[in-house]
């Protein structure tokens, strides 16, 4: 039994490492494409900016109408969202029905989530895109102990497809989120931290498995 578990863990780590290498190569290609696209876009920048400002000024905030639903808590303590989560790329600010959000319409640019630890609160719309790519998002409030924050940051930094940031709008000191799933943990040493990572980092819930976690937005 122990041997089989070790084999499964090793295979999972190998799969994530393979995705990380592929992602790095994809990020290099994307940088070249971005530079080329930027040059081509300069000619139409003024007209495009005017149109964008006008469209955003008409309605800069929108509720995620597809995000209606509710959480159901399982015997393992993980809350699963029961309802449809939108996946449309939008420029408007989305009002999510939960904090931190576990899915819904989001910005077209994701937050880098290759073990990235942020010291400031994130734009939810970018972070949700990271969840769509299979990332686990660790968030904490000012009530979380510094030792726990430091330990969780160390764990995130060595785990591809994760990110971490403060969020004083959430109800509990430390929370873990993945696409459609969320739970509270008591500390960095809570065994449920490892369980959540093992199940949801590039887990079966991922809408876009293997999508990039680099080449997005940093802080």
C-alpha positions, -999 to +999 in steps of 0.1 A: +000+000+000+028+024+010+047+016-022+017+023-043+011+056-026+047+066-031+045+056-068+013+077-072+029+107-055+061+104-076+040+102-108+020+133-098+052+153-091+067+141-124+035+152-143+035+186-126+072+191-134+066+181-170+039+207-172+062+233-157+088+227-184+062+228-211+048+260-196+082+277-195+087+269-232+052+282-239+059+314-220+090+320-241+069+317-273+042+339-258+067+367-251+077+367-287+041+368-299+032+395-274+060+417-287+049+412-323+013+419-314+022+450-295+039+465-325+010+458-348-015+472-322+002+506-319-015+519-351-050+513-338-043+521-301-060+555-300-093+544-316-093+512-295-087+530-263-115+555-269-139+526-277-128+507-246-132+536-223-167+543-237-178+507-232-165+505-197-181+538-187-215+525-197-214+497-171-182+491-152-196+466-127-215+434-134-227+406-112-217+371-122-251+360-132-238+325-140-224+322-105-257+316-087-256+287-064-245+277-029-218+258-011-223+223+002-198+211+028-186+175+025-176+152+053-139+162+047-147+198+054-143+210+017-171+233+005-181+225-030-200+251-051-233+238-064-243+259-093-230+271-126-197+291-127-193+314-157-161+312-177-164+342-199-135+367-203-148+402-193-134+437-187-161+447-163-156+442-125-174+410-114-192+408-081-187+372-070-211+355-047-183+343-024-150+356-010-125+346-021-142+335-054-139+300-066-149+306-102-170+327-125-165+351-153-130+367-151-103+388-167-086+374-197-052+377-180-044+353-151-022+359-121+011+341-123+006+310-102+039+291-105+044+291-067+039+329-066+036+346-032+020+381-033+022+406-004-008+426-015-044+417-021-051+406-057-077+415-082-102+386-079-108+386-116-072+377-124-069+352-096-101+334-107-084+329-141-055+311-123-080+288-106-094+280-141-059+268-150-058+244-120-041+265-094-048+264-056-050+299-041-040+303-004-054+335+012-051+349+047-062+378+068-043+400+093-056+376+120-034+348+107-003+341+127+030+352+111+045+318+116+016+302+096+019+328+069+056+322+065+052+284+065+024+285+039+045+309+018+074+284+018+051+256+008+036+276-021+070+287-034+080+251-040+046+240-055+038+247-092+002+258-099-002+276-066-004+312-055-008+331-022-020+365-012-037+384+017-074+389+017-090+408+046-124+405+031-127+367+038-144+354+069-116+331+082-079+337+089-066+311+064-085+297+034-077+275+005-095+278-029-096+259-061-121+261-090-154+253-075-140+242-041-129+259-009-120+252+027-108+268+059-077+255+077-066+262+113-029+266+107+000+258+083+004+225+101-032+215+096-031+181+077-059+194+055-035+218+038-016+189+023-048+170+015-062+200-004-030+206-023-028+169-033-064+168-045-068+202-062-034+213-076-041+205-113-069+183-100-100+168-117-119+201-111-096+220-134-115+235-164-082+240-184-057+214-172-021+222-182-028+258-191+000+283-183+006+296-148+034+319-160+034+347-186+004+363-169+002+392-144+026+397-116+026+422-088 
